[in-house]
Amino acid sequence: MAVFDYQALNTQGQTRKGSMEADSARQARQQLRDQGLIPLLLEEAAEKHQGRKFSLSGFKISGPTLSARELALVTRQLATLIQSALPLEESLAAIAQQSESARVKSLMLAVRSKVLEGHSLANSLGEFPRAFPKLYRATVAAGEHSGHLDKVMNRLADHTETSHAFRQKVQMAMVYPILLLVMAVAIVAGLMVYVVPDVIKVFVGTGQELPALTRGLVAISDFIGTWGWLCLPVILLLAVGGGALLRQPHIRLRFHRQLLHFPFIKRLSRGFNAARYASTLSILSSSGVPLVDGMKIATQVLSNEFLKDKLQTATQQVTEGGSLHQALDDTGYFPPMMLHMIASGEASGELDSMLERTASHQESDLQNFITVVVGLFEPIMLLFMGVTVMLIVMAILLPILNLNQLVG
């Protein structure tokens, strides 16, 4: 049974959209007619999602997506229904039925149709890679193979909800500083373009020599007034050009290596990748995935290509009989506390539980660091705005003071 997305007219001539299950397009059209609807457009959901492709500067984007909130909600619902001993296909149908989003409903029905065809849940989710990340699918596959899909889905639901909650926390914390930055830039630009030139004309007319600070302000004001409109196109051009350069493997590798060594940024980059690696390895290991296979999957979900290369070497070391903590230590990019905790887990034979504690510790440490950085952003913006306005005021007041001295 396939899933079809449709557009149809009702008896009042209004357009209706939705999704429905049917054995064929012909049967789907007949079901619409039985409901008093006139079919306008009928398309199989799986083909529609797989065929939605376009290219942007060399990037190919295809298939539907789920937001972090939608993925967390779907995962929690699926975990709850499976734990309630509801058959998988009925669980997927229930999630689709109660979803308020037509896109999510269509996607879940498309996944259900794959399951009804005999595919595993992980393979069915694999048809929509942009909606369900590789870690997500690998964890589901591990749960299916181990026979503990309900427990694995609960763990995965906790992980997605925690990640979504932290992402929301950071986004909300960044709203005020970003608004402050935009307002500061707008105010300074307005002063430099509309206020400063008129004020400076008064002093230029007196024939006195302007102070260095005032001359610098005039130069900046003239530049913004003449070339300010080019700033946005130049920024966009630099962004597009930078993206094109980073698509070159050797340049991207060097750039990612610098991220791991650049002052201040290295703390964030190393912390983020260490937390993601520990969290992924913890979930996979506790789901019954062999350590080497878990390391391979955890390596692929990282964002830093240079660290990926290092971890592939570490995976090879473990494959050859080396310890996990020593292999990670040899990369040189994981925090000592993480390595000591993993070593303790290996020595005590409780690596799974220690990996979970390590992941929790790394995520907590990263969250605390990001919270501090975000908290510092607000006073920095206030300081930037205050210093900028003070310099503008001083540049205007200095000629006035000099004029008073000349008159005196």
C-alpha positions in Angstrom: 0.0 0.0 0.0 1.4 3.4 -1.1 0.8 6.9 0.2 -0.5 9.6 -2.2 -0.5 13.4 -1.7 -3.5 14.9 -3.4 -5.2 18.2 -4.3 -8.9 18.1 -5.0 -12.0 20.3 -5.3 -15.0 19.8 -3.0 -18.6 20.5 -3.9 -18.2 24.2 -3.0 -15.3 24.6 -5.4 -12.7 24.9 -2.6 -9.3 23.2 -2.9 -8.4 20.6 -0.4 -4.9 19.0 0.2 -4.0 15.9 2.1 -2.5 12.5 2.1 -4.1 9.1 1.8 -3.2 5.4 1.5 -4.2 3.3 -1.5 -3.0 0.3 -3.4 -2.8 2.3 -6.6 -3.3 5.8 -8.0 -6.5 4.6 -9.6 -7.9 3.4 -6.2 -6.8 6.7 -4.7 -8.8 8.7 -7.2 -11.8 6.5 -6.7 -11.6 7.1 -2.9 -11.5 10.8 -3.5 -14.6 10.6 -5.8 -16.4 8.5 -3.1 -15.8 11.4 -0.7 -17.3 13.8 -3.1 -14.0 15.3 -4.2 -12.7 16.0 -7.7 -9.0 15.0 -8.0 -6.8 17.7 -9.4 -3.3 16.4 -8.6 -2.3 13.0 -7.3 1.4 12.1 -6.6 2.9 9.2 -4.7 4.6 10.6 -1.5 7.8 8.5 -1.7 8.4 9.5 -5.3 7.6 13.1 -4.6 10.0 13.2 -1.6 12.8 11.4 -3.5 12.4 13.5 -6.6 12.5 16.9 -4.9 16.1 17.9 -5.9 17.8 21.0 -6.9 21.3 22.3 -7.1 22.8 25.4 -5.4 26.4 26.2 -6.1 27.3 22.5 -6.4 25.2 21.3 -3.5 22.4 18.9 -4.2 19.5 19.1 -1.8 16.8 16.4 -1.9 14.0 15.1 0.1 11.9 16.4 3.0 13.3 17.7 6.3 12.1 17.7 9.9 12.9 20.5 12.3 14.6 19.7 15.6 11.3 20.2 17.4 9.4 17.9 14.9 12.0 15.2 15.1 12.0 15.3 18.9 8.2 15.1 19.0 8.0 12.3 16.5 10.7 10.3 18.3 9.0 10.6 21.7 5.6 9.6 20.2 7.1 6.6 18.4 9.0 5.5 21.6 5.8 5.8 23.7 3.7 3.8 21.2 6.2 1.1 20.7 6.7 0.7 24.4 2.9 0.3 24.7 3.3 -2.8 22.5 1.5 -1.2 19.6 2.6 -2.7 16.2 5.1 -0.6 14.4 2.9 0.2 11.4 0.0 1.2 13.6 2.3 3.4 15.6 3.4 5.2 12.5 -0.2 5.6 11.3 -1.2 7.0 14.7 1.6 9.6 14.6 0.6 10.6 11.1 -3.0 10.9 12.0 -2.5 13.2 15.0 0.1 15.4 13.3 -1.1 18.9 12.5 1.6 19.3 9.8 0.7 18.0 6.4 4.4 17.5 5.6 5.0 15.4 8.7 1.9 13.4 8.1 2.9 12.7 4.5 6.4 11.7 5.6 5.3 9.3 8.3 2.8 7.7 6.0 5.5 7.3 3.4 7.7 5.6 6.1 4.8 3.4 7.0 4.3 2.3 3.4 7.9 1.2 3.3 7.5 -0.8 6.5 4.3 -2.5 5.1 6.4 -3.5 2.1 8.6 -5.5 4.4 11.5 -3.1 5.0 12.9 -2.6 8.4 12.2 0.7 10.2 15.9 1.8 9.8 15.8 1.1 6.1 12.5 2.9 5.7 13.8 5.9 7.5 16.9 5.7 5.2 14.7 6.7 2.3 14.5 10.2 3.8 18.1 11.0 5.0 17.5 14.7 5.4 14.7 14.1 7.8 16.4 11.3 9.8 20.2 11.8 10.3 22.7 8.9 10.0 23.1 8.6 13.8 19.3 8.4 14.2 19.0 5.6 11.6 22.0 3.7 13.0 20.6 3.8 16.5 17.2 2.5 15.2 18.9 -0.3 13.3 20.8 -1.3 16.4 17.6 -1.4 18.4 15.9 -3.6 15.8 18.9 -6.0 15.7 19.1 -6.3 19.4 15.4 -6.7 19.9 15.1 -3.7 22.3 13.7 -1.1 19.9 11.5 0.3 22.7 14.4 1.0 25.0 16.6 2.4 22.2 13.8 4.7 21.0 13.3 6.0 24.5 17.1 6.7 24.8 17.0 8.3 21.3 14.0 10.4 22.3 15.8 11.7 25.4 18.8 12.6 23.3 16.8 14.5 20.6 14.7 16.3 23.3 17.8 17.3 25.2 19.5 18.5 22.1 16.4 20.5 21.0 16.0 22.0 24.4 19.6 23.2 24.5 19.4 24.6 21.0 16.2 26.5 22.0 17.9 27.8 25.1 20.9 29.2 23.1 18.6 30.6 20.4 16.5 32.4 23.0 19.6 33.7 24.8 20.9 35.1 21.5 17.8 37.0 20.5 18.5 40.1 22.7 22.2 40.4 21.9 21.5 40.0 18.2 18.8 42.7 18.3 21.2 44.9 20.3 23.9 44.4 17.7 21.6 45.2 14.8 20.3 48.3 16.6 23.9 49.4 17.5 25.0 49.1 13.9 21.9 50.9 12.6 22.3 53.8 15.0 26.0 54.2 14.3 25.4 54.0 10.6 22.7 56.6 10.9 24.9 59.0 12.9 27.8 58.6 10.4 25.7 59.1 7.3 23.1 61.7 8.4 24.3 63.6 11.5 28.1 63.7 11.4 28.5 65.3 7.9 26.2 68.2 8.8 27.9 68.8 12.1 31.4 68.7 10.6 30.4 71.2 7.8 30.1 73.9 10.5 33.7 73.4 11.6 35.1 73.1 8.1 33.5 76.5 7.4 35.5 78.1 10.2 38.8 77.2 8.5 40.3 75.7 11.6 42.4 72.5 11.5 40.4 69.6 12.7 41.7 67.2 15.3 43.0 63.8 14.1 40.0 62.0 15.7 37.5 64.3 13.9 39.4 63.8 10.6 39.2 60.1 11.0 35.5 60.3 11.7 35.0 62.4 8.6 36.9 59.8 6.5 34.8 57.0 7.9 31.6 59.0 7.4 32.5 59.7 3.8 33.4 56.1 3.1 30.1 54.8 4.5 28.1 57.5 2.6 29.9 56.6 -0.7 30.5 52.9 -0.5 28.2 51.7 2.3 25.7 50.3 -0.1 28.4 47.9 -1.3 28.8 46.3 2.1 26.0 43.8 1.9 26.9 42.6 -1.7 30.5 42.2 -0.7 29.6 40.2 2.4 27.4 38.0 0.3 30.1 37.6 -2.3 32.7 36.7 0.4 30.3 34.2 1.9 29.6 32.5 -1.4 33.3 32.5 -2.3 34.3 31.2 1.1 31.7 28.4 0.7 33.1 27.5 -2.8 36.7 27.3 -1.4 35.6 25.1 1.5 34.1 22.7 -0.9 37.6 21.9 -2.0 38.7 18.9 0.1 42.3 20.0 0.8 41.2 23.6 1.7 38.4 22.3 3.9 40.8 19.9 5.6 43.3 22.8 6.4 40.5 25.1 7.6 39.1 22.5 9.9 42.6 21.8 11.3 42.9 25.5 12.1 39.6 25.5 13.9 41.1 22.9 16.3 44.1 25.2 17.0 42.8 28.8 16.8 42.7 30.5 20.2 39.3 30.5 21.8 37.6 28.9 18.8 39.5 25.6 19.5 37.8 25.3 22.9 34.4 25.5 21.2 35.3 23.3 18.3 37.0 20.6 20.3 34.3 20.6 22.9 31.5 20.3 20.4 33.1 17.5 18.5 34.1 15.6 21.7 30.6 15.9 23.1 29.0 14.7 19.9 31.4 11.8 19.5 31.0 10.7 23.1 27.2 11.0 22.9 27.0 9.1 19.7 29.3 6.4 20.8 27.4 6.1 24.1 24.0 5.7 22.4 25.3 3.1 19.9 27.3 1.1 22.5 24.3 0.9 24.9 22.1 -0.1 22.0 24.3 -3.2 21.3 26.4 -1.9 18.5 30.0 -3.4 18.5 32.6 -0.8 19.6 34.5 -0.7 16.3 31.2 -0.3 14.3 30.1 2.4 16.8 33.4 4.3 16.4 33.0 4.2 12.6 29.4 5.6 12.8 30.3 8.2 15.5 33.2 9.4 13.4 30.9 10.1 10.4 28.5 12.3 12.3 31.3 14.8 13.3 31.5 18.1 11.5 35.3 18.5 11.5 37.0 16.7 8.5 40.5 16.8 10.0 39.3 15.2 13.3 37.4 12.6 11.2 40.7 11.5 9.6 42.4 11.3 13.0 39.5 9.2 14.4 39.6 6.8 11.4 43.2 6.1 12.5 42.0 5.6 16.1 39.3 3.2 14.9 42.0 1.2 13.1 44.0 1.0 16.3 41.1 -0.4 18.2 40.4 -2.9 15.4 44.0 -4.1 15.8 43.5 -4.6 19.5 44.3 -1.2 21.0 42.4 0.4 23.8 39.8 3.0 23.2 41.3 5.6 25.5 44.8 5.3 24.1 43.5 5.5 20.5 41.6 8.7 21.4 44.6 10.1 23.3 46.8 9.6 20.3 44.6 12.0 18.3 45.5 14.8 20.7 42.1 16.5 20.5 40.1 15.0 23.4 40.0 16.4 26.9 42.0 14.5 29.6 38.9 14.0 31.8 37.1 12.2 29.0 40.1 9.9 28.4 40.5 9.1 32.1 36.8 8.2 32.4 36.9 6.0 29.4 40.1 4.3 30.7 38.3 3.7 34.0 35.4 2.1 32.2 37.7 -0.2 30.1 39.6 -1.3 33.2 36.4 -2.0 35.2 34.6 -3.7 32.3 31.8 -1.1 32.4 32.6 0.8 29.3 28.9 1.3 28.3 27.9 3.0 31.5 31.2 5.0 31.6 30.6 6.2 28.0 27.2 7.4 29.1 28.6 9.3 32.0 31.4 10.7 29.8 28.8 11.9 27.2 26.8 13.5 29.9 29.9 15.3 31.3 31.0 16.5 27.9 27.6 17.8 27.0 27.2 19.6 30.3 30.7 21.1 30.0 29.9 22.3 26.4 26.6 23.7 27.5 28.2 25.6 30.3 30.9 27.0 28.0 28.3 28.1 25.4 26.1 29.7 28.1 29.1 31.7 29.4 30.0 32.8 25.8 26.4 33.9 25.1 26.2 35.7 28.4 29.4 37.7 27.6 28.0 38.7 24.2 25.5 41.1 25.7 27.9 43.2 27.7 30.4 43.2 24.9 27.7 44.7 22.5 26.8 47.3 25.1 30.5 48.1 25.5 30.9 48.3 21.7 28.0 50.6 21.4 29.0 52.8 24.3 32.6 53.2 23.1 31.5 54.0 19.5 29.0 56.7 20.6 31.6 58.1 23.0 34.2 58.4 20.1 31.6 60.1 17.9 30.7 62.6 20.6 34.4 63.3 21.4 35.2 63.8 17.7 32.4 66.4 17.5 33.2 68.1 20.8 37.0 68.5 20.2 36.6 71.1 17.4 34.1 73.0 19.6 36.7 73.1 22.5 39.4 74.2 20.1 37.1 76.9 18.7 36.4 78.2 22.1 40.2 78.4 22.8 40.7 80.3 19.6 38.0 82.8 20.5 39.3 83.1 24.0 
